[in-house]
Amino acid sequence: MPHSMNSHPIASRPLSGGRAAHPTAVVYCEANFGQADGKTANGLVRHSERYDILSVIDSSQAGSDTGELLGDGPNGIPVVSDLASAIRLRGTTPDYLIFGVAPTSGMLSSDERAVLLDAMTQGISIVNGLHEFLNEDPEFTAAALAHGVTILDVRRPRAKKDLRMFSGRIDGVTCPRIAVLGTDGAIGKRTTATILTQALNDRGIKAVLVGTGQTGIIQGARYGVALDAIPCQFCSGEMEAAVVEAFEGEHPDVIVIEGQGALSHPAYLSSTFILRGSRPNAVILQHAPARRKLGDFADVPTPDPLSEINLIETFADTRVIGLTINHENMSDAEVTAAITMYELELGIPATDALTRPMDRLVEMVVSAFPELEQEPVAKAS
Protein backbone atom coordinates (compact mmCIF):
# COMPACT_ATOMS: atom_id res chain seq x y z
CA MET A 1 0.00 0.00 0.00
CA PRO A 2 1.38 3.45 -0.77
CA HIS A 3 2.54 5.70 2.02
CA SER A 4 2.51 9.45 2.07
CA MET A 5 5.30 10.56 4.40
CA ASN A 6 9.07 10.53 4.42
CA SER A 7 10.49 8.26 7.10
CA HIS A 8 12.56 5.15 6.66
CA PRO A 9 13.64 3.57 9.94
CA ILE A 10 14.49 0.11 8.65
CA ALA A 11 17.25 -0.72 6.21
CA SER A 12 16.16 -1.51 2.67
CA ARG A 13 19.30 -3.54 2.08
CA PRO A 14 21.26 -5.71 4.48
CA LEU A 15 24.66 -4.52 5.60
CA SER A 16 27.29 -7.18 5.01
CA GLY A 17 29.38 -6.39 8.08
CA GLY A 18 32.22 -8.44 6.64
CA ARG A 19 30.06 -11.44 5.85
CA ALA A 20 29.80 -13.06 2.45
CA ALA A 21 27.63 -11.11 0.02
CA HIS A 22 23.94 -11.92 -0.12
CA PRO A 23 22.44 -13.39 -3.30
CA THR A 24 21.15 -10.72 -5.65
CA ALA A 25 17.49 -10.54 -6.59
CA VAL A 26 15.08 -8.66 -8.82
CA VAL A 27 11.47 -8.52 -7.59
CA TYR A 28 8.58 -8.97 -10.03
CA CYS A 29 5.59 -6.78 -9.11
CA GLU A 30 3.96 -5.82 -12.39
CA ALA A 31 1.18 -3.19 -11.95
CA ASN A 32 1.14 -3.70 -8.18
CA PHE A 33 4.14 -2.02 -6.58
CA GLY A 34 3.04 0.20 -3.69
CA GLN A 35 -0.38 -1.44 -3.66
CA ALA A 36 -1.85 -3.96 -1.22
CA ASP A 37 -1.25 -6.92 -3.55
CA GLY A 38 2.37 -5.80 -3.93
CA LYS A 39 3.05 -6.19 -0.22
CA THR A 40 5.84 -8.75 -0.75
CA ALA A 41 7.74 -6.37 -3.03
CA ASN A 42 6.94 -3.42 -0.77
CA GLY A 43 8.34 -5.27 2.21
CA LEU A 44 11.49 -6.46 0.45
CA VAL A 45 12.64 -3.00 -0.64
CA ARG A 46 12.19 -1.83 2.95
CA HIS A 47 13.94 -4.74 4.61
CA SER A 48 15.79 -7.81 3.39
CA GLU A 49 18.30 -9.85 5.36
CA ARG A 50 18.49 -12.67 2.82
CA TYR A 51 18.75 -10.97 -0.58
CA ASP A 52 20.36 -7.85 -2.02
CA ILE A 53 17.39 -6.32 -3.86
CA LEU A 54 18.60 -4.77 -7.13
CA SER A 55 15.34 -3.52 -8.65
CA VAL A 56 11.58 -4.06 -8.92
CA ILE A 57 9.75 -4.84 -12.16
CA ASP A 58 6.58 -2.77 -12.68
CA SER A 59 6.28 -1.23 -16.15
CA SER A 60 3.55 1.16 -14.98
CA GLN A 61 6.04 2.96 -12.70
CA ALA A 62 9.38 2.36 -14.47
CA GLY A 63 12.02 4.97 -13.78
CA SER A 64 10.86 5.71 -10.24
CA ASP A 65 12.68 5.04 -6.98
CA THR A 66 10.91 2.41 -4.88
CA GLY A 67 11.50 4.25 -1.63
CA GLU A 68 10.00 7.44 -2.98
CA LEU A 69 6.95 5.55 -4.27
CA LEU A 70 6.38 4.16 -0.77
CA GLY A 71 6.81 7.60 0.77
CA ASP A 72 9.98 6.58 2.59
CA GLY A 73 12.45 8.75 0.66
CA PRO A 74 14.92 7.51 -1.98
CA ASN A 75 16.57 4.15 -1.30
CA GLY A 76 18.48 3.57 -4.56
CA ILE A 77 16.35 0.58 -5.60
CA PRO A 78 14.79 1.50 -8.97
CA VAL A 79 11.61 0.38 -10.68
CA VAL A 80 12.23 -1.07 -14.16
CA SER A 81 9.92 -2.09 -16.98
CA ASP A 82 10.96 -5.72 -17.40
CA LEU A 83 13.64 -8.30 -16.62
CA ALA A 84 15.76 -7.33 -19.62
CA SER A 85 15.85 -3.74 -18.36
CA ALA A 86 16.82 -4.94 -14.88
CA ILE A 87 19.76 -6.88 -16.31
CA ARG A 88 20.88 -3.99 -18.53
CA LEU A 89 20.69 -1.53 -15.64
CA ARG A 90 23.02 -3.53 -13.40
CA GLY A 91 25.07 -5.12 -16.15
CA THR A 92 24.65 -8.51 -14.52
CA THR A 93 22.10 -11.30 -14.23
CA PRO A 94 20.56 -11.58 -10.74
CA ASP A 95 20.76 -14.81 -8.81
CA TYR A 96 17.02 -14.82 -8.16
CA LEU A 97 13.75 -13.46 -9.48
CA ILE A 98 11.35 -13.08 -6.55
CA PHE A 99 7.64 -13.13 -7.31
CA GLY A 100 6.60 -10.07 -5.33
CA VAL A 101 2.84 -10.02 -5.91
CA ALA A 102 0.44 -11.55 -3.37
CA PRO A 103 -2.90 -11.89 -5.19
CA THR A 104 -5.97 -13.10 -3.34
CA SER A 105 -6.08 -16.19 -5.57
CA GLY A 106 -2.49 -17.15 -4.73
CA MET A 107 -2.04 -18.39 -8.31
CA LEU A 108 0.02 -17.35 -11.36
CA SER A 109 -1.54 -15.85 -14.48
CA SER A 110 -0.39 -17.08 -17.89
CA ASP A 111 1.66 -13.89 -18.42
CA GLU A 112 3.34 -14.32 -15.05
CA ARG A 113 4.21 -17.93 -15.86
CA ALA A 114 5.90 -16.76 -19.04
CA VAL A 115 8.00 -14.20 -17.15
CA LEU A 116 9.21 -16.75 -14.60
CA LEU A 117 9.98 -19.39 -17.23
CA ASP A 118 11.91 -16.83 -19.29
CA ALA A 119 13.98 -15.94 -16.24
CA MET A 120 14.83 -19.61 -15.72
CA THR A 121 16.10 -19.91 -19.29
CA GLN A 122 18.59 -17.15 -18.40
CA GLY A 123 19.92 -19.07 -15.42
CA ILE A 124 17.92 -17.20 -12.79
CA SER A 125 16.43 -19.13 -9.86
CA ILE A 126 12.91 -18.41 -8.66
CA VAL A 127 11.54 -17.48 -5.22
CA ASN A 128 7.82 -18.17 -5.17
CA GLY A 129 5.58 -17.14 -2.29
CA LEU A 130 2.26 -18.23 -3.80
CA HIS A 131 -0.03 -21.08 -2.80
CA GLU A 132 0.74 -22.60 -6.21
CA PHE A 133 3.88 -24.73 -5.69
CA LEU A 134 6.02 -24.55 -8.81
CA ASN A 135 8.09 -27.57 -7.80
CA GLU A 136 4.93 -29.59 -8.44
CA ASP A 137 4.40 -28.10 -11.92
CA PRO A 138 5.90 -30.30 -14.69
CA GLU A 139 6.77 -27.34 -16.92
CA PHE A 140 8.64 -25.58 -14.13
CA THR A 141 10.42 -28.66 -12.85
CA ALA A 142 11.58 -29.47 -16.39
CA ALA A 143 12.85 -25.90 -16.84
CA ALA A 144 14.71 -26.02 -13.53
CA LEU A 145 16.43 -29.23 -14.55
CA ALA A 146 17.24 -28.01 -18.05
CA HIS A 147 18.77 -24.72 -16.94
CA GLY A 148 20.35 -25.76 -13.64
CA VAL A 149 18.32 -23.40 -11.45
CA THR A 150 16.29 -23.84 -8.29
CA ILE A 151 12.72 -23.01 -7.31
CA LEU A 152 12.03 -22.03 -3.71
CA ASP A 153 8.36 -22.55 -2.86
CA VAL A 154 8.31 -20.52 0.33
CA ARG A 155 4.78 -21.46 1.37
CA ARG A 156 5.24 -25.19 0.86
CA PRO A 157 4.77 -26.82 4.28
CA ARG A 158 6.71 -29.75 5.63
CA ALA A 159 5.37 -33.25 4.95
CA LYS A 160 2.14 -33.98 6.81
CA LYS A 161 3.82 -36.70 8.82
CA ASP A 162 6.22 -34.07 10.20
CA LEU A 163 3.66 -31.38 11.09
CA ARG A 164 3.33 -30.66 14.81
CA MET A 165 0.17 -30.61 16.90
CA PHE A 166 -0.21 -28.21 19.81
CA SER A 167 1.55 -29.69 22.83
CA GLY A 168 1.59 -27.09 25.59
CA ARG A 169 5.36 -26.54 25.27
CA ILE A 170 4.61 -22.84 24.83
CA ASP A 171 4.18 -22.63 28.60
CA GLY A 172 7.93 -23.20 28.92
CA VAL A 173 8.68 -19.97 27.02
CA THR A 174 9.40 -17.57 29.86
CA CYS A 175 10.10 -14.32 28.01
CA PRO A 176 7.30 -11.94 26.95
CA ARG A 177 5.64 -12.79 23.64
CA ILE A 178 4.13 -9.87 21.75
CA ALA A 179 1.91 -10.42 18.70
CA VAL A 180 1.39 -7.61 16.20
CA LEU A 181 -2.19 -8.10 14.99
CA GLY A 182 -4.42 -5.85 12.91
CA THR A 183 -7.90 -4.83 11.84
CA ASP A 184 -7.39 -6.04 8.22
CA GLY A 185 -5.00 -7.88 5.96
CA ALA A 186 -2.15 -6.02 4.17
CA ILE A 187 -2.30 -3.25 6.76
CA GLY A 188 1.34 -3.13 7.89
CA LYS A 189 1.60 -5.73 10.65
CA ARG A 190 4.81 -7.24 9.32
CA THR A 191 6.44 -3.83 8.83
CA THR A 192 5.57 -2.76 12.36
CA ALA A 193 6.76 -6.10 13.78
CA THR A 194 10.07 -5.73 11.93
CA ILE A 195 10.60 -2.17 13.11
CA LEU A 196 9.68 -3.12 16.69
CA THR A 197 12.17 -5.99 16.68
CA GLN A 198 14.95 -3.74 15.42
CA ALA A 199 14.06 -0.96 17.87
CA LEU A 200 14.15 -3.32 20.85
CA ASN A 201 17.52 -4.70 19.81
CA ASP A 202 18.86 -1.18 19.31
CA ARG A 203 17.78 -0.43 22.88
CA GLY A 204 19.76 -3.43 24.17
CA ILE A 205 16.68 -5.62 24.65
CA LYS A 206 17.30 -8.83 22.73
CA ALA A 207 14.31 -9.46 20.48
CA VAL A 208 13.66 -12.09 17.82
CA LEU A 209 10.93 -11.99 15.18
CA VAL A 210 8.82 -15.04 14.36
CA GLY A 211 7.41 -14.76 10.83
CA THR A 212 4.01 -16.14 9.92
CA GLY A 213 3.78 -15.36 6.20
CA GLN A 214 5.70 -15.74 2.98
CA THR A 215 7.08 -12.19 2.88
CA GLY A 216 8.66 -12.34 6.32
CA ILE A 217 10.28 -15.65 5.45
CA ILE A 218 11.62 -14.28 2.15
CA GLN A 219 12.96 -11.24 4.00
CA GLY A 220 15.02 -13.56 6.17
CA ALA A 221 13.09 -14.39 9.34
CA ARG A 222 15.08 -17.21 10.96
CA TYR A 223 12.04 -18.63 12.71
CA GLY A 224 8.51 -18.98 11.45
CA VAL A 225 6.05 -20.70 9.17
CA ALA A 226 3.75 -19.65 6.31
CA LEU A 227 0.72 -20.25 8.47
CA ASP A 228 -1.98 -19.99 5.80
CA ALA A 229 -0.51 -22.98 3.94
CA ILE A 230 -0.75 -25.36 6.92
CA PRO A 231 -3.77 -27.68 7.38
CA CYS A 232 -5.81 -26.07 10.13
CA GLN A 233 -5.45 -29.04 12.50
CA PHE A 234 -1.72 -28.33 12.74
CA CYS A 235 -1.69 -24.50 12.66
CA SER A 236 -1.62 -23.96 16.43
CA GLY A 237 1.06 -26.62 16.83
CA GLU A 238 3.27 -25.22 14.08
CA MET A 239 2.87 -21.74 15.53
CA GLU A 240 3.79 -23.01 18.97
CA ALA A 241 6.79 -24.91 17.61
CA ALA A 242 8.15 -21.84 15.80
CA VAL A 243 8.00 -19.74 18.97
CA VAL A 244 9.58 -22.48 21.08
CA GLU A 245 12.37 -22.87 18.52
CA ALA A 246 13.03 -19.11 18.60
CA PHE A 247 13.13 -19.16 22.41
CA GLU A 248 15.44 -22.16 22.66
CA GLY A 249 17.65 -21.04 19.76
CA GLU A 250 18.10 -17.38 20.70
CA HIS A 251 17.32 -17.06 24.45
CA PRO A 252 15.77 -13.64 23.76
CA ASP A 253 14.33 -11.08 26.14
CA VAL A 254 11.27 -10.69 23.90
CA ILE A 255 9.69 -12.64 21.05
CA VAL A 256 7.76 -10.57 18.49
CA ILE A 257 5.19 -12.49 16.45
CA GLU A 258 4.02 -11.24 13.06
CA GLY A 259 0.25 -11.21 12.66
CA GLN A 260 -1.85 -12.30 9.68
CA GLY A 261 -5.27 -11.11 8.56
CA ALA A 262 -7.45 -10.08 11.49
CA LEU A 263 -9.38 -11.94 14.16
CA SER A 264 -12.58 -10.29 12.89
CA HIS A 265 -11.82 -10.90 9.21
CA PRO A 266 -14.36 -13.00 7.26
CA ALA A 267 -11.69 -14.81 5.23
CA TYR A 268 -8.18 -14.40 6.68
CA LEU A 269 -8.38 -16.10 10.08
CA SER A 270 -4.75 -16.97 10.82
CA SER A 271 -4.91 -14.69 13.86
CA THR A 272 -6.90 -17.36 15.65
CA PHE A 273 -4.00 -19.81 15.44
CA ILE A 274 -1.44 -17.13 16.32
CA LEU A 275 -3.36 -16.33 19.49
CA ARG A 276 -3.91 -19.97 20.41
CA GLY A 277 -0.51 -21.34 19.38
CA SER A 278 1.84 -18.61 20.58
CA ARG A 279 -0.29 -17.50 23.56
CA PRO A 280 1.05 -13.95 23.45
CA ASN A 281 1.33 -12.08 26.72
CA ALA A 282 0.47 -8.88 24.86
CA VAL A 283 -0.79 -7.61 21.52
CA ILE A 284 -0.02 -4.46 19.54
CA LEU A 285 -2.88 -3.66 17.15
CA GLN A 286 -2.24 -2.15 13.70
CA HIS A 287 -5.03 -0.02 12.22
CA ALA A 288 -5.54 2.22 9.16
CA PRO A 289 -7.88 5.04 10.22
CA ALA A 290 -8.58 6.13 6.62
CA ARG A 291 -9.42 2.61 5.43
CA ARG A 292 -13.21 2.43 5.49
CA LYS A 293 -13.65 -1.01 3.89
CA LEU A 294 -11.59 -4.21 4.06
CA GLY A 295 -8.91 -4.38 1.40
CA ASP A 296 -10.21 -7.44 -0.45
CA PHE A 297 -13.87 -7.10 0.53
CA ALA A 298 -15.18 -3.71 -0.52
CA ASP A 299 -18.62 -4.32 1.00
CA VAL A 300 -17.30 -5.09 4.48
CA PRO A 301 -16.54 -2.13 6.77
CA THR A 302 -13.15 -2.05 8.50
CA PRO A 303 -13.70 -2.64 12.21
CA ASP A 304 -12.85 0.10 14.67
CA PRO A 305 -9.94 -0.57 17.04
CA LEU A 306 -12.11 -0.79 20.16
CA SER A 307 -14.25 -3.60 18.74
CA GLU A 308 -11.13 -5.50 17.60
CA ILE A 309 -9.48 -5.06 21.00
CA ASN A 310 -12.59 -6.37 22.74
CA LEU A 311 -12.68 -9.35 20.39
CA ILE A 312 -8.99 -10.16 20.92
CA GLU A 313 -9.13 -9.86 24.69
CA THR A 314 -12.32 -11.96 24.83
CA PHE A 315 -10.94 -14.66 22.54
CA ALA A 316 -7.53 -15.02 24.19
CA ASP A 317 -5.90 -14.59 27.59
CA THR A 318 -3.93 -11.52 26.55
CA ARG A 319 -4.06 -7.71 26.62
CA VAL A 320 -3.66 -5.10 23.93
CA ILE A 321 -0.87 -2.77 25.06
CA GLY A 322 -0.76 -0.31 22.17
CA LEU A 323 -2.10 0.81 18.81
CA THR A 324 0.02 1.45 15.71
CA ILE A 325 -1.28 3.40 12.76
CA ASN A 326 -0.98 2.78 9.04
CA HIS A 327 -0.97 6.30 7.61
CA GLU A 328 -2.22 5.46 4.11
CA ASN A 329 -4.20 8.38 2.63
CA MET A 330 -3.51 10.54 5.71
CA SER A 331 -1.58 13.77 6.17
CA ASP A 332 0.93 14.14 8.96
CA ALA A 333 -1.51 16.35 10.86
CA GLU A 334 -4.20 13.70 10.54
CA VAL A 335 -1.83 11.09 11.92
CA THR A 336 -1.07 13.29 14.92
CA ALA A 337 -4.78 13.86 15.53
CA ALA A 338 -5.52 10.13 15.23
CA ILE A 339 -2.77 9.24 17.71
CA THR A 340 -4.18 11.73 20.23
CA MET A 341 -7.76 10.57 19.69
CA TYR A 342 -7.01 6.86 20.04
CA GLU A 343 -4.89 7.34 23.14
CA LEU A 344 -7.78 9.16 24.81
CA GLU A 345 -10.43 6.74 23.55
CA LEU A 346 -8.58 3.49 24.20
CA GLY A 347 -6.40 4.40 27.18
CA ILE A 348 -3.30 2.86 25.58
CA PRO A 349 -0.30 4.44 23.80
CA ALA A 350 -0.49 4.93 20.03
CA THR A 351 2.09 5.71 17.36
CA ASP A 352 2.98 5.26 13.68
CA ALA A 353 5.97 2.96 13.31
CA LEU A 354 7.03 4.47 9.99
CA THR A 355 6.71 8.19 10.66
CA ARG A 356 7.27 8.56 14.39
CA PRO A 357 10.43 7.81 16.41
CA MET A 358 11.07 4.12 17.02
CA ASP A 359 11.54 4.87 20.72
CA ARG A 360 7.76 5.27 20.98
CA LEU A 361 7.34 1.60 20.06
CA VAL A 362 9.93 0.57 22.61
CA GLU A 363 8.26 2.62 25.34
CA MET A 364 4.96 0.94 24.47
CA VAL A 365 6.56 -2.43 25.27
CA VAL A 366 8.65 -1.33 28.25
CA SER A 367 5.62 0.30 29.87
CA ALA A 368 3.85 -3.05 29.71
CA PHE A 369 6.94 -5.06 30.73
CA PRO A 370 9.13 -2.76 32.86
CA GLU A 371 11.44 -5.63 33.79
CA LEU A 372 12.83 -5.54 30.24
CA GLU A 373 14.69 -2.30 30.89
CA GLN A 374 16.43 -3.84 33.88
CA GLU A 375 17.64 -7.02 32.17
CA PRO A 376 20.27 -5.48 29.84
CA VAL A 377 21.75 -3.50 32.76
CA ALA A 378 21.88 -6.61 34.93
CA LYS A 379 23.60 -8.59 32.18
CA ALA A 380 26.26 -5.91 31.71
CA SER A 381 27.12 -5.65 35.40
C-alpha positions in Angstrom: 0.0 0.0 0.0 1.4 3.5 -0.8 2.5 5.7 2.0 2.5 9.5 2.1 5.3 10.6 4.4 9.1 10.5 4.4 10.5 8.3 7.1 12.6 5.2 6.7 13.6 3.6 9.9 14.5 0.1 8.7 17.3 -0.7 6.2 16.2 -1.5 2.7 19.3 -3.5 2.1 21.3 -5.7 4.5 24.7 -4.5 5.6 27.3 -7.2 5.0 29.4 -6.4 8.1 32.2 -8.4 6.6 30.1 -11.4 5.8 29.8 -13.1 2.5 27.6 -11.1 0.0 23.9 -11.9 -0.1 22.4 -13.4 -3.3 21.2 -10.7 -5.6 17.5 -10.5 -6.6 15.1 -8.7 -8.8 11.5 -8.5 -7.6 8.6 -9.0 -10.0 5.6 -6.8 -9.1 4.0 -5.8 -12.4 1.2 -3.2 -12.0 1.1 -3.7 -8.2 4.1 -2.0 -6.6 3.0 0.2 -3.7 -0.4 -1.4 -3.7 -1.9 -4.0 -1.2 -1.2 -6.9 -3.5 2.4 -5.8 -3.9 3.0 -6.2 -0.2 5.8 -8.8 -0.7 7.7 -6.4 -3.0 6.9 -3.4 -0.8 8.3 -5.3 2.2 11.5 -6.5 0.4 12.6 -3.0 -0.6 12.2 -1.8 2.9 13.9 -4.7 4.6 15.8 -7.8 3.4 18.3 -9.8 5.4 18.5 -12.7 2.8 18.8 -11.0 -0.6 20.4 -7.9 -2.0 17.4 -6.3 -3.9 18.6 -4.8 -7.1 15.3 -3.5 -8.6 11.6 -4.1 -8.9 9.7 -4.8 -12.2 6.6 -2.8 -12.7 6.3 -1.2 -16.1 3.5 1.2 -15.0 6.0 3.0 -12.7 9.4 2.4 -14.5 12.0 5.0 -13.8 10.9 5.7 -10.2 12.7 5.0 -7.0 10.9 2.4 -4.9 11.5 4.2 -1.6 10.0 7.4 -3.0 7.0 5.6 -4.3 6.4 4.2 -0.8 6.8 7.6 0.8 10.0 6.6 2.6 12.4 8.8 0.7 14.9 7.5 -2.0 16.6 4.2 -1.3 18.5 3.6 -4.6 16.4 0.6 -5.6 14.8 1.5 -9.0 11.6 0.4 -10.7 12.2 -1.1 -14.2 9.9 -2.1 -17.0 11.0 -5.7 -17.4 13.6 -8.3 -16.6 15.8 -7.3 -19.6 15.8 -3.7 -18.4 16.8 -4.9 -14.9 19.8 -6.9 -16.3 20.9 -4.0 -18.5 20.7 -1.5 -15.6 23.0 -3.5 -13.4 25.1 -5.1 -16.1 24.6 -8.5 -14.5 22.1 -11.3 -14.2 20.6 -11.6 -10.7 20.8 -14.8 -8.8 17.0 -14.8 -8.2 13.7 -13.5 -9.5 11.3 -13.1 -6.5 7.6 -13.1 -7.3 6.6 -10.1 -5.3 2.8 -10.0 -5.9 0.4 -11.6 -3.4 -2.9 -11.9 -5.2 -6.0 -13.1 -3.3 -6.1 -16.2 -5.6 -2.5 -17.1 -4.7 -2.0 -18.4 -8.3 0.0 -17.4 -11.4 -1.5 -15.9 -14.5 -0.4 -17.1 -17.9 1.7 -13.9 -18.4 3.3 -14.3 -15.0 4.2 -17.9 -15.9 5.9 -16.8 -19.0 8.0 -14.2 -17.1 9.2 -16.7 -14.6 10.0 -19.4 -17.2 11.9 -16.8 -19.3 14.0 -15.9 -16.2 14.8 -19.6 -15.7 16.1 -19.9 -19.3 18.6 -17.1 -18.4 19.9 -19.1 -15.4 17.9 -17.2 -12.8 16.4 -19.1 -9.9 12.9 -18.4 -8.7 11.5 -17.5 -5.2 7.8 -18.2 -5.2 5.6 -17.1 -2.3 2.3 -18.2 -3.8 0.0 -21.1 -2.8 0.7 -22.6 -6.2 3.9 -24.7 -5.7 6.0 -24.6 -8.8 8.1 -27.6 -7.8 4.9 -29.6 -8.4 4.4 -28.1 -11.9 5.9 -30.3 -14.7 6.8 -27.3 -16.9 8.6 -25.6 -14.1 10.4 -28.7 -12.9 11.6 -29.5 -16.4 12.9 -25.9 -16.8 14.7 -26.0 -13.5 16.4 -29.2 -14.5 17.2 -28.0 -18.1 18.8 -24.7 -16.9 20.3 -25.8 -13.6 18.3 -23.4 -11.5 16.3 -23.8 -8.3 12.7 -23.0 -7.3 12.0 -22.0 -3.7 8.4 -22.5 -2.9 8.3 -20.5 0.3 4.8 -21.5 1.4 5.2 -25.2 0.9 4.8 -26.8 4.3 6.7 -29.8 5.6 5.4 -33.2 4.9 2.1 -34.0 6.8 3.8 -36.7 8.8 6.2 -34.1 10.2 3.7 -31.4 11.1 3.3 -30.7 14.8 0.2 -30.6 16.9 -0.2 -28.2 19.8 1.6 -29.7 22.8 1.6 -27.1 25.6 5.4 -26.5 25.3 4.6 -22.8 24.8 4.2 -22.6 28.6 7.9 -23.2 28.9 8.7 -20.0 27.0 9.4 -17.6 29.9 10.1 -14.3 28.0 7.3 -11.9 26.9 5.6 -12.8 23.6 4.1 -9.9 21.7 1.9 -10.4 18.7 1.4 -7.6 16.2 -2.2 -8.1 15.0 -4.4 -5.8 12.9 -7.9 -4.8 11.8 -7.4 -6.0 8.2 -5.0 -7.9 6.0 -2.2 -6.0 4.2 -2.3 -3.3 6.8 1.3 -3.1 7.9 1.6 -5.7 10.7 4.8 -7.2 9.3 6.4 -3.8 8.8 5.6 -2.8 12.4 6.8 -6.1 13.8 10.1 -5.7 11.9 10.6 -2.2 13.1 9.7 -3.1 16.7 12.2 -6.0 16.7 15.0 -3.7 15.4 14.1 -1.0 17.9 14.1 -3.3 20.8 17.5 -4.7 19.8 18.9 -1.2 19.3 17.8 -0.4 22.9 19.8 -3.4 24.2 16.7 -5.6 24.7 17.3 -8.8 22.7 14.3 -9.5 20.5 13.7 -12.1 17.8 10.9 -12.0 15.2 8.8 -15.0 14.4 7.4 -14.8 10.8 4.0 -16.1 9.9 3.8 -15.4 6.2 5.7 -15.7 3.0 7.1 -12.2 2.9 8.7 -12.3 6.3 10.3 -15.6 5.4 11.6 -14.3 2.1 13.0 -11.2 4.0 15.0 -13.6 6.2 13.1 -14.4 9.3 15.1 -17.2 11.0 12.0 -18.6 12.7 8.5 -19.0 11.4 6.1 -20.7 9.2 3.7 -19.6 6.3 0.7 -20.3 8.5 -2.0 -20.0 5.8 -0.5 -23.0 3.9 -0.8 -25.4 6.9 -3.8 -27.7 7.4 -5.8 -26.1 10.1 -5.5 -29.0 12.5 -1.7 -28.3 12.7 -1.7 -24.5 12.7 -1.6 -24.0 16.4 1.1 -26.6 16.8 3.3 -25.2 14.1 2.9 -21.7 15.5 3.8 -23.0 19.0 6.8 -24.9 17.6 8.1 -21.8 15.8 8.0 -19.7 19.0 9.6 -22.5 21.1 12.4 -22.9 18.5 13.0 -19.1 18.6 13.1 -19.2 22.4 15.4 -22.2 22.7 17.6 -21.0 19.8 18.1 -17.4 20.7 17.3 -17.1 24.4 15.8 -13.6 23.8 14.3 -11.1 26.1 11.3 -10.7 23.9 9.7 -12.6 21.0 7.8 -10.6 18.5 5.2 -12.5 16.5 4.0 -11.2 13.1 0.2 -11.2 12.7 -1.9 -12.3 9.7 -5.3 -11.1 8.6 -7.4 -10.1 11.5 -9.4 -11.9 14.2 -12.6 -10.3 12.9 -11.8 -10.9 9.2 -14.4 -13.0 7.3 -11.7 -14.8 5.2 -8.2 -14.4 6.7 -8.4 -16.1 10.1 -4.7 -17.0 10.8 -4.9 -14.7 13.9 -6.9 -17.4 15.6 -4.0 -19.8 15.4 -1.4 -17.1 16.3 -3.4 -16.3 19.5 -3.9 -20.0 20.4 -0.5 -21.3 19.4 1.8 -18.6 20.6 -0.3 -17.5 23.6 1.0 -13.9 23.4 1.3 -12.1 26.7 0.5 -8.9 24.9 -0.8 -7.6 21.5 0.0 -4.5 19.5 -2.9 -3.7 17.2 -2.2 -2.2 13.7 -5.0 0.0 12.2 -5.5 2.2 9.2 -7.9 5.0 10.2 -8.6 6.1 6.6 -9.4 2.6 5.4 -13.2 2.4 5.5 -13.6 -1.0 3.9 -11.6 -4.2 4.1 -8.9 -4.4 1.4 -10.2 -7.4 -0.5 -13.9 -7.1 0.5 -15.2 -3.7 -0.5 -18.6 -4.3 1.0 -17.3 -5.1 4.5 -16.5 -2.1 6.8 -13.2 -2.0 8.5 -13.7 -2.6 12.2 -12.9 0.1 14.7 -9.9 -0.6 17.0 -12.1 -0.8 20.2 -14.2 -3.6 18.7 -11.1 -5.5 17.6 -9.5 -5.1 21.0 -12.6 -6.4 22.7 -12.7 -9.3 20.4 -9.0 -10.2 20.9 -9.1 -9.9 24.7 -12.3 -12.0 24.8 -10.9 -14.7 22.5 -7.5 -15.0 24.2 -5.9 -14.6 27.6 -3.9 -11.5 26.6 -4.1 -7.7 26.6 -3.7 -5.1 23.9 -0.9 -2.8 25.1 -0.8 -0.3 22.2 -2.1 0.8 18.8 0.0 1.4 15.7 -1.3 3.4 12.8 -1.0 2.8 9.0 -1.0 6.3 7.6 -2.2 5.5 4.1 -4.2 8.4 2.6 -3.5 10.5 5.7 -1.6 13.8 6.2 0.9 14.1 9.0 -1.5 16.3 10.9 -4.2 13.7 10.5 -1.8 11.1 11.9 -1.1 13.3 14.9 -4.8 13.9 15.5 -5.5 10.1 15.2 -2.8 9.2 17.7 -4.2 11.7 20.2 -7.8 10.6 19.7 -7.0 6.9 20.0 -4.9 7.3 23.1 -7.8 9.2 24.8 -10.4 6.7 23.5 -8.6 3.5 24.2 -6.4 4.4 27.2 -3.3 2.9 25.6 -0.3 4.4 23.8 -0.5 4.9 20.0 2.1 5.7 17.4 3.0 5.3 13.7 6.0 3.0 13.3 7.0 4.5 10.0 6.7 8.2 10.7 7.3 8.6 14.4 10.4 7.8 16.4 11.1 4.1 17.0 11.5 4.9 20.7 7.8 5.3 21.0 7.3 1.6 20.1 9.9 0.6 22.6 8.3 2.6 25.3 5.0 0.9 24.5 6.6 -2.4 25.3 8.7 -1.3 28.2 5.6 0.3 29.9 3.9 -3.0 29.7 6.9 -5.1 30.7 9.1 -2.8 32.9 11.4 -5.6 33.8 12.8 -5.5 30.2 14.7 -2.3 30.9 16.4 -3.8 33.9 17.6 -7.0 32.2 20.3 -5.5 29.8 21.7 -3.5 32.8 21.9 -6.6 34.9 23.6 -8.6 32.2 26.3 -5.9 31.7 27.1 -5.6 35.4 
